[in-house]
Amino acid sequence: FTYTVSDGQEASNTATVTITVTPDTNVAPVAVNDAYTVAEGGTLNVPAPGLLDNDTDPEGDTLTPTISDLPAHGILSPAADGSFVYTPASGYFGTDTFTYT
């Protein structure tokens, strides 16, 4: 758009304002697989940053994990800071998995 400025005494000048709207350039964060070990009958306590320790965001945004698939053989208690507690089901041993986004 253009506008005119005046000194109130017949002198004036015109200028143009240009506004450029850029597309959203948010890039998805990079999540890296994690692996932990816990003894049968034990409890795994992982402090922050836990799940997020090896994950990054190109823009430096704060990451928060969201559990999308729960473990099939235990109880998971996740926190927003990436820490979590996992307790395997009684008598279970083997591999258990969960997914976060």
N, CA, C and O atoms as CSV, one atom per row, in Angstrom:
chain,resi,resn,atom,element,x,y,z
A,1,PHE,N,N,0.845,-1.162,0.000
A,1,PHE,CA,C,0.000,0.000,0.000
A,1,PHE,C,C,0.893,1.229,0.000
A,1,PHE,O,O,2.082,1.142,0.307
A,2,THR,N,N,0.328,2.350,-0.339
A,2,THR,CA,C,1.095,3.600,-0.340
A,2,THR,C,C,0.459,4.560,0.653
A,2,THR,O,O,-0.726,4.470,0.975
A,3,TYR,N,N,1.278,5.469,1.119
A,3,TYR,CA,C,0.780,6.504,2.010
A,3,TYR,C,C,1.538,7.792,1.724
A,3,TYR,O,O,2.620,7.779,1.137
A,4,THR,N,N,0.958,8.886,2.146
A,4,THR,CA,C,1.559,10.203,1.936
A,4,THR,C,C,1.760,10.869,3.286
A,4,THR,O,O,0.890,10.820,4.155
A,5,VAL,N,N,2.913,11.487,3.448
A,5,VAL,CA,C,3.182,12.278,4.644
A,5,VAL,C,C,3.261,13.743,4.239
A,5,VAL,O,O,3.728,14.089,3.154
A,6,SER,N,N,2.798,14.575,5.130
A,6,SER,CA,C,2.771,16.006,4.826
A,6,SER,C,C,3.283,16.779,6.027
A,6,SER,O,O,3.115,16.366,7.175
A,7,ASP,N,N,3.909,17.903,5.740
A,7,ASP,CA,C,4.388,18.749,6.837
A,7,ASP,C,C,3.353,19.788,7.241
A,7,ASP,O,O,3.618,20.641,8.088
A,8,GLY,N,N,2.163,19.713,6.627
A,8,GLY,CA,C,1.105,20.653,6.955
A,8,GLY,C,C,1.259,22.001,6.276
A,8,GLY,O,O,0.447,22.901,6.493
A,9,GLN,N,N,2.284,22.151,5.461
A,9,GLN,CA,C,2.525,23.429,4.785
A,9,GLN,C,C,2.701,23.219,3.279
A,9,GLN,O,O,3.551,23.866,2.667
A,10,GLU,N,N,1.934,22.352,2.687
A,10,GLU,CA,C,1.922,22.056,1.262
A,10,GLU,C,C,3.028,21.114,0.792
A,10,GLU,O,O,2.973,20.668,-0.354
A,11,ALA,N,N,4.017,20.790,1.601
A,11,ALA,CA,C,5.055,19.847,1.186
A,11,ALA,C,C,4.644,18.443,1.631
A,11,ALA,O,O,4.220,18.237,2.768
A,12,SER,N,N,4.776,17.490,0.721
A,12,SER,CA,C,4.419,16.114,1.053
A,12,SER,C,C,5.270,15.150,0.244
A,12,SER,O,O,5.947,15.533,-0.710
A,13,ASN,N,N,5.217,13.897,0.648
A,13,ASN,CA,C,5.949,12.856,-0.061
A,13,ASN,C,C,5.175,11.551,0.112
A,13,ASN,O,O,4.469,11.359,1.102
A,14,THR,N,N,5.319,10.664,-0.862
A,14,THR,CA,C,4.603,9.395,-0.868
A,14,THR,C,C,5.596,8.248,-0.719
A,14,THR,O,O,6.697,8.284,-1.268
A,15,ALA,N,N,5.187,7.235,0.031
A,15,ALA,CA,C,6.021,6.042,0.217
A,15,ALA,C,C,5.146,4.803,0.040
A,15,ALA,O,O,3.922,4.859,0.153
A,16,THR,N,N,5.808,3.692,-0.240
A,16,THR,CA,C,5.117,2.416,-0.431
A,16,THR,C,C,5.570,1.433,0.645
A,16,THR,O,O,6.758,1.334,0.953
A,17,VAL,N,N,4.618,0.718,1.202
A,17,VAL,CA,C,4.905,-0.332,2.177
A,17,VAL,C,C,4.646,-1.673,1.492
A,17,VAL,O,O,3.575,-1.895,0.928
A,18,THR,N,N,5.636,-2.562,1.546
A,18,THR,CA,C,5.503,-3.895,0.973
A,18,THR,C,C,5.521,-4.914,2.106
A,18,THR,O,O,6.414,-4.891,2.954
A,19,ILE,N,N,4.540,-5.803,2.119
A,19,ILE,CA,C,4.458,-6.858,3.135
A,19,ILE,C,C,4.540,-8.201,2.425
A,19,ILE,O,O,3.767,-8.478,1.508
A,20,THR,N,N,5.482,-9.030,2.855
A,20,THR,CA,C,5.629,-10.362,2.289
A,20,THR,C,C,5.212,-11.391,3.333
A,20,THR,O,O,5.748,-11.412,4.441
A,21,VAL,N,N,4.265,-12.233,2.981
A,21,VAL,CA,C,3.813,-13.306,3.866
A,21,VAL,C,C,4.528,-14.576,3.429
A,21,VAL,O,O,4.374,-15.030,2.295
A,22,THR,N,N,5.310,-15.144,4.339
A,22,THR,CA,C,6.084,-16.343,4.007
A,22,THR,C,C,5.349,-17.593,4.476
A,22,THR,O,O,4.577,-17.532,5.433
A,23,PRO,N,N,5.577,-18.718,3.816
A,23,PRO,CA,C,4.910,-19.956,4.235
A,23,PRO,C,C,5.459,-20.454,5.569
A,23,PRO,O,O,6.593,-20.156,5.946
A,24,ASP,N,N,4.629,-21.218,6.271
A,24,ASP,CA,C,5.059,-21.834,7.524
A,24,ASP,C,C,6.160,-22.838,7.204
A,24,ASP,O,O,5.966,-23.745,6.393
A,25,THR,N,N,7.304,-22.674,7.837
A,25,THR,CA,C,8.440,-23.548,7.541
A,25,THR,C,C,8.745,-24.498,8.695
A,25,THR,O,O,9.883,-24.933,8.873
A,26,ASN,N,N,7.721,-24.812,9.469
A,26,ASN,CA,C,7.935,-25.737,10.575
A,26,ASN,C,C,8.333,-27.110,10.034
A,26,ASN,O,O,7.633,-27.693,9.205
A,27,VAL,N,N,9.445,-27.604,10.506
A,27,VAL,CA,C,9.960,-28.909,10.094
A,27,VAL,C,C,9.722,-29.892,11.235
A,27,VAL,O,O,9.913,-29.557,12.404
A,28,ALA,N,N,9.309,-31.093,10.891
A,28,ALA,CA,C,9.013,-32.110,11.906
A,28,ALA,C,C,10.250,-32.432,12.741
A,28,ALA,O,O,11.368,-32.427,12.226
A,29,PRO,N,N,10.050,-32.712,14.033
A,29,PRO,CA,C,11.180,-33.125,14.873
A,29,PRO,C,C,11.706,-34.493,14.443
A,29,PRO,O,O,11.043,-35.239,13.722
A,30,VAL,N,N,12.907,-34.795,14.903
A,30,VAL,CA,C,13.532,-36.084,14.596
A,30,VAL,C,C,13.503,-36.929,15.867
A,30,VAL,O,O,14.122,-36.581,16.873
A,31,ALA,N,N,12.778,-38.042,15.808
A,31,ALA,CA,C,12.708,-38.971,16.940
A,31,ALA,C,C,13.601,-40.170,16.641
A,31,ALA,O,O,13.581,-40.712,15.536
A,32,VAL,N,N,14.376,-40.572,17.628
A,32,VAL,CA,C,15.302,-41.693,17.482
A,32,VAL,C,C,14.853,-42.806,18.431
A,32,VAL,O,O,14.470,-42.540,19.570
A,33,ASN,N,N,14.901,-44.047,17.957
A,33,ASN,CA,C,14.494,-45.188,18.783
A,33,ASN,C,C,15.293,-45.245,20.085
A,33,ASN,O,O,16.450,-44.829,20.137
A,34,ASP,N,N,14.660,-45.763,21.123
A,34,ASP,CA,C,15.277,-45.906,22.439
A,34,ASP,C,C,15.228,-47.377,22.850
A,34,ASP,O,O,14.374,-48.126,22.377
A,35,ALA,N,N,16.135,-47.787,23.721
A,35,ALA,CA,C,16.132,-49.159,24.241
A,35,ALA,C,C,16.551,-49.132,25.707
A,35,ALA,O,O,17.524,-48.471,26.069
A,36,TYR,N,N,15.823,-49.843,26.535
A,36,TYR,CA,C,16.104,-49.926,27.965
A,36,TYR,C,C,16.000,-51.385,28.402
A,36,TYR,O,O,15.405,-52.208,27.706
A,37,THR,N,N,16.575,-51.696,29.545
A,37,THR,CA,C,16.518,-53.042,30.105
A,37,THR,C,C,16.073,-52.953,31.561
A,37,THR,O,O,16.513,-52.079,32.307
A,38,VAL,N,N,15.200,-53.863,31.946
A,38,VAL,CA,C,14.757,-53.945,33.334
A,38,VAL,C,C,14.672,-55.429,33.701
A,38,VAL,O,O,14.292,-56.255,32.871
A,39,ALA,N,N,15.020,-55.759,34.926
A,39,ALA,CA,C,14.969,-57.150,35.393
A,39,ALA,C,C,13.518,-57.589,35.574
A,39,ALA,O,O,12.652,-56.782,35.913
A,40,GLU,N,N,13.265,-58.870,35.344
A,40,GLU,CA,C,11.934,-59.429,35.568
A,40,GLU,C,C,11.506,-59.117,36.997
A,40,GLU,O,O,12.264,-59.339,37.941
A,41,GLY,N,N,10.299,-58.605,37.150
A,41,GLY,CA,C,9.783,-58.248,38.464
A,41,GLY,C,C,10.231,-56.883,38.946
A,41,GLY,O,O,9.810,-56.439,40.015
A,42,GLY,N,N,11.082,-56.203,38.175
A,42,GLY,CA,C,11.582,-54.884,38.565
A,42,GLY,C,C,10.746,-53.756,37.988
A,42,GLY,O,O,9.742,-53.984,37.312
A,43,THR,N,N,11.176,-52.549,38.267
A,43,THR,CA,C,10.539,-51.347,37.735
A,43,THR,C,C,11.615,-50.476,37.119
A,43,THR,O,O,12.668,-50.258,37.719
A,44,LEU,N,N,11.352,-49.983,35.931
A,44,LEU,CA,C,12.283,-49.101,35.232
A,44,LEU,C,C,11.852,-47.660,35.454
A,44,LEU,O,O,10.756,-47.268,35.052
A,45,ASN,N,N,12.715,-46.863,36.096
A,45,ASN,CA,C,12.471,-45.435,36.316
A,45,ASN,C,C,13.474,-44.658,35.479
A,45,ASN,O,O,14.673,-44.706,35.750
A,46,VAL,N,N,13.003,-43.947,34.473
A,46,VAL,CA,C,13.885,-43.180,33.595
A,46,VAL,C,C,13.615,-41.698,33.829
A,46,VAL,O,O,12.512,-41.221,33.559
A,47,PRO,N,N,14.624,-40.952,34.334
A,47,PRO,CA,C,14.429,-39.527,34.602
A,47,PRO,C,C,14.462,-38.699,33.311
A,47,PRO,O,O,14.903,-39.177,32.266
A,48,ALA,N,N,13.994,-37.465,33.402
A,48,ALA,CA,C,14.045,-36.537,32.262
A,48,ALA,C,C,15.496,-36.300,31.864
A,48,ALA,O,O,16.356,-36.268,32.745
A,49,PRO,N,N,15.805,-36.136,30.607
A,49,PRO,CA,C,14.859,-36.018,29.496
A,49,PRO,C,C,14.376,-37.348,28.947
A,49,PRO,O,O,13.554,-37.356,28.031
A,50,GLY,N,N,14.849,-38.469,29.462
A,50,GLY,CA,C,14.314,-39.786,29.127
A,50,GLY,C,C,14.114,-40.027,27.650
A,50,GLY,O,O,15.075,-40.049,26.882
A,51,LEU,N,N,12.859,-40.211,27.245
A,51,LEU,CA,C,12.532,-40.493,25.848
A,51,LEU,C,C,13.052,-39.420,24.901
A,51,LEU,O,O,13.382,-39.713,23.751
A,52,LEU,N,N,13.127,-38.188,25.372
A,52,LEU,CA,C,13.502,-37.062,24.511
A,52,LEU,C,C,15.004,-36.823,24.442
A,52,LEU,O,O,15.451,-35.932,23.719
A,53,ASP,N,N,15.787,-37.596,25.174
A,53,ASP,CA,C,17.226,-37.364,25.267
A,53,ASP,C,C,17.924,-37.357,23.914
A,53,ASP,O,O,18.851,-36.575,23.706
A,54,ASN,N,N,17.499,-38.206,23.000
A,54,ASN,CA,C,18.167,-38.290,21.698
A,54,ASN,C,C,17.294,-37.768,20.557
A,54,ASN,O,O,17.590,-38.024,19.390
A,55,ASP,N,N,16.231,-37.047,20.876
A,55,ASP,CA,C,15.345,-36.471,19.868
A,55,ASP,C,C,15.633,-34.981,19.730
A,55,ASP,O,O,16.019,-34.327,20.699
A,56,THR,N,N,15.446,-34.445,18.527
A,56,THR,CA,C,15.761,-33.040,18.277
A,56,THR,C,C,14.666,-32.378,17.452
A,56,THR,O,O,13.888,-33.048,16.773
A,57,ASP,N,N,14.621,-31.065,17.521
A,57,ASP,CA,C,13.736,-30.274,16.679
A,57,ASP,C,C,14.582,-29.248,15.943
A,57,ASP,O,O,15.301,-28.479,16.581
A,58,PRO,N,N,14.513,-29.216,14.604
A,58,PRO,CA,C,15.353,-28.301,13.816
A,58,PRO,C,C,15.193,-26.831,14.196
A,58,PRO,O,O,16.150,-26.063,14.096
A,59,GLU,N,N,13.995,-26.429,14.630
A,59,GLU,CA,C,13.771,-25.029,15.019
A,59,GLU,C,C,14.024,-24.784,16.502
A,59,GLU,O,O,13.920,-23.651,16.974
A,60,GLY,N,N,14.355,-25.836,17.233
A,60,GLY,CA,C,14.595,-25.682,18.662
A,60,GLY,C,C,13.326,-25.627,19.493
A,60,GLY,O,O,13.364,-25.221,20.654
A,61,ASP,N,N,12.190,-26.033,18.909
A,61,ASP,CA,C,10.938,-26.042,19.666
A,61,ASP,C,C,11.026,-27.053,20.812
A,61,ASP,O,O,11.752,-28.043,20.723
A,62,THR,N,N,10.287,-26.794,21.877
A,62,THR,CA,C,10.230,-27.713,23.008
A,62,THR,C,C,9.459,-28.959,22.593
A,62,THR,O,O,8.363,-28.862,22.041
A,63,LEU,N,N,10.026,-30.115,22.856
A,63,LEU,CA,C,9.391,-31.377,22.487
A,63,LEU,C,C,8.623,-31.963,23.664
A,63,LEU,O,O,9.054,-31.863,24.812
A,64,THR,N,N,7.485,-32.574,23.368
A,64,THR,CA,C,6.677,-33.264,24.365
A,64,THR,C,C,6.238,-34.592,23.767
A,64,THR,O,O,5.599,-34.602,22.715
A,65,PRO,N,N,6.564,-35.716,24.409
A,65,PRO,CA,C,6.158,-37.007,23.841
A,65,PRO,C,C,4.672,-37.294,24.075
A,65,PRO,O,O,4.115,-36.962,25.122
A,66,THR,N,N,4.059,-37.909,23.092
A,66,THR,CA,C,2.683,-38.379,23.202
A,66,THR,C,C,2.696,-39.876,22.918
A,66,THR,O,O,3.144,-40.299,21.853
A,67,ILE,N,N,2.216,-40.667,23.846
A,67,ILE,CA,C,2.212,-42.122,23.669
A,67,ILE,C,C,1.095,-42.486,22.692
A,67,ILE,O,O,-0.073,-42.167,22.919
A,68,SER,N,N,1.473,-43.163,21.593
A,68,SER,CA,C,0.477,-43.559,20.593
A,68,SER,C,C,0.147,-45.048,20.658
A,68,SER,O,O,-0.945,-45.451,20.258
A,69,ASP,N,N,1.062,-45.866,21.149
A,69,ASP,CA,C,0.819,-47.297,21.340
A,69,ASP,C,C,1.379,-47.700,22.697
A,69,ASP,O,O,2.574,-47.544,22.948
A,70,LEU,N,N,0.530,-48.211,23.562
A,70,LEU,CA,C,0.960,-48.636,24.897
A,70,LEU,C,C,1.671,-49.982,24.841
A,70,LEU,O,O,1.465,-50.750,23.901
A,71,PRO,N,N,2.505,-50.277,25.836
A,71,PRO,CA,C,3.147,-51.597,25.882
A,71,PRO,C,C,2.094,-52.683,26.122
A,71,PRO,O,O,1.103,-52.457,26.817
A,72,ALA,N,N,2.320,-53.855,25.542
A,72,ALA,CA,C,1.372,-54.965,25.670
A,72,ALA,C,C,1.582,-55.774,26.941
A,72,ALA,O,O,0.681,-56.486,27.384
A,73,HIS,N,N,2.781,-55.664,27.536
A,73,HIS,CA,C,3.125,-56.555,28.648
A,73,HIS,C,C,3.562,-55.812,29.903
A,73,HIS,O,O,4.362,-56.329,30.683
A,74,GLY,N,N,3.045,-54.606,30.104
A,74,GLY,CA,C,3.427,-53.865,31.290
A,74,GLY,C,C,2.635,-52.585,31.413
A,74,GLY,O,O,1.771,-52.282,30.590
A,75,ILE,N,N,2.942,-51.843,32.451
A,75,ILE,CA,C,2.277,-50.573,32.728
A,75,ILE,C,C,3.278,-49.449,32.515
A,75,ILE,O,O,4.392,-49.491,33.037
A,76,LEU,N,N,2.877,-48.450,31.749
A,76,LEU,CA,C,3.722,-47.301,31.439
A,76,LEU,C,C,3.115,-46.047,32.033
A,76,LEU,O,O,1.921,-45.791,31.873
A,77,SER,N,N,3.939,-45.260,32.725
A,77,SER,CA,C,3.518,-43.968,33.260
A,77,SER,C,C,4.460,-42.907,32.714
A,77,SER,O,O,5.515,-42.660,33.298
A,78,PRO,N,N,4.092,-42.268,31.588
A,78,PRO,CA,C,4.959,-41.255,30.977
A,78,PRO,C,C,4.681,-39.862,31.540
A,78,PRO,O,O,3.612,-39.605,32.094
A,79,ALA,N,N,5.656,-38.969,31.390
A,79,ALA,CA,C,5.501,-37.572,31.789
A,79,ALA,C,C,5.863,-36.672,30.608
A,79,ALA,O,O,6.570,-37.094,29.694
A,80,ALA,N,N,5.380,-35.442,30.633
A,80,ALA,CA,C,5.606,-34.491,29.542
A,80,ALA,C,C,7.077,-34.148,29.343
A,80,ALA,O,O,7.469,-33.743,28.249
A,81,ASP,N,N,7.901,-34.304,30.386
A,81,ASP,CA,C,9.326,-33.971,30.268
A,81,ASP,C,C,10.159,-35.111,29.686
A,81,ASP,O,O,11.383,-35.003,29.607
A,82,GLY,N,N,9.502,-36.212,29.275
A,82,GLY,CA,C,10.210,-37.351,28.693
A,82,GLY,C,C,10.539,-38.445,29.689
A,82,GLY,O,O,10.907,-39.550,29.290
A,83,SER,N,N,10.416,-38.162,30.969
A,83,SER,CA,C,10.667,-39.209,31.968
A,83,SER,C,C,9.508,-40.205,31.942
A,83,SER,O,O,8.410,-39.886,31.485
A,84,PHE,N,N,9.768,-41.410,32.435
A,84,PHE,CA,C,8.699,-42.399,32.500
A,84,PHE,C,C,9.052,-43.507,33.477
A,84,PHE,O,O,10.211,-43.704,33.843
A,85,VAL,N,N,8.011,-44.224,33.887
A,85,VAL,CA,C,8.156,-45.407,34.729
A,85,VAL,C,C,7.476,-46.548,33.981
A,85,VAL,O,O,6.348,-46.411,33.508
A,86,TYR,N,N,8.178,-47.677,33.882
A,86,TYR,CA,C,7.624,-48.866,33.232
A,86,TYR,C,C,7.754,-50.044,34.184
A,86,TYR,O,O,8.827,-50.301,34.729
A,87,THR,N,N,6.649,-50.757,34.378
A,87,THR,CA,C,6.642,-51.957,35.214
A,87,THR,C,C,6.108,-53.116,34.379
A,87,THR,O,O,4.959,-53.087,33.939
A,88,PRO,N,N,6.944,-54.142,34.158
A,88,PRO,CA,C,6.456,-55.285,33.381
A,88,PRO,C,C,5.382,-56.057,34.150
A,88,PRO,O,O,5.352,-56.047,35.381
A,89,ALA,N,N,4.509,-56.720,33.407
A,89,ALA,CA,C,3.472,-57.547,34.027
A,89,ALA,C,C,4.129,-58.651,34.855
A,89,ALA,O,O,5.224,-59.114,34.537
A,90,SER,N,N,3.455,-59.058,35.904
A,90,SER,CA,C,3.980,-60.096,36.792
A,90,SER,C,C,4.306,-61.362,36.000
A,90,SER,O,O,3.469,-61.875,35.257
A,91,GLY,N,N,5.533,-61.857,36.167
A,91,GLY,CA,C,5.971,-63.077,35.510
A,91,GLY,C,C,6.407,-62.914,34.066
A,91,GLY,O,O,6.856,-63.874,33.440
A,92,TYR,N,N,6.278,-61.693,33.523
A,92,TYR,CA,C,6.643,-61.494,32.111
A,92,TYR,C,C,8.137,-61.244,31.966
A,92,TYR,O,O,8.740,-60.514,32.753
A,93,PHE,N,N,8.723,-61.864,30.946
A,93,PHE,CA,C,10.068,-61.517,30.512
A,93,PHE,C,C,10.076,-61.613,28.994
A,93,PHE,O,O,9.350,-62.419,28.413
A,94,GLY,N,N,10.880,-60.809,28.371
A,94,GLY,CA,C,10.923,-60.736,26.910
A,94,GLY,C,C,10.921,-59.285,26.468
A,94,GLY,O,O,11.166,-58.383,27.269
A,95,THR,N,N,10.648,-59.066,25.211
A,95,THR,CA,C,10.647,-57.714,24.655
A,95,THR,C,C,9.244,-57.125,24.710
A,95,THR,O,O,8.266,-57.784,24.356
A,96,ASP,N,N,9.159,-55.902,25.150
A,96,ASP,CA,C,7.904,-55.155,25.148
A,96,ASP,C,C,8.198,-53.826,24.470
A,96,ASP,O,O,9.317,-53.321,24.561
A,97,THR,N,N,7.233,-53.264,23.805
A,97,THR,CA,C,7.460,-51.995,23.103
A,97,THR,C,C,6.291,-51.046,23.329
A,97,THR,O,O,5.177,-51.467,23.640
A,98,PHE,N,N,6.565,-49.769,23.167
A,98,PHE,CA,C,5.527,-48.749,23.077
A,98,PHE,C,C,6.017,-47.709,22.089
A,98,PHE,O,O,7.211,-47.614,21.805
A,99,THR,N,N,5.086,-46.935,21.571
A,99,THR,CA,C,5.408,-45.943,20.547
A,99,THR,C,C,5.000,-44.563,21.030
A,99,THR,O,O,3.937,-44.388,21.626
A,100,TYR,N,N,5.858,-43.588,20.766
A,100,TYR,CA,C,5.510,-42.200,21.074
A,100,TYR,C,C,5.757,-41.342,19.848
A,100,TYR,O,O,6.581,-41.670,18.994
A,101,THR,N,N,5.031,-40.243,19.776
A,101,THR,CA,C,5.207,-39.282,18.683
A,101,THR,C,C,5.484,-37.924,19.255
A,101,THR,O,O,5.664,-36.964,18.506
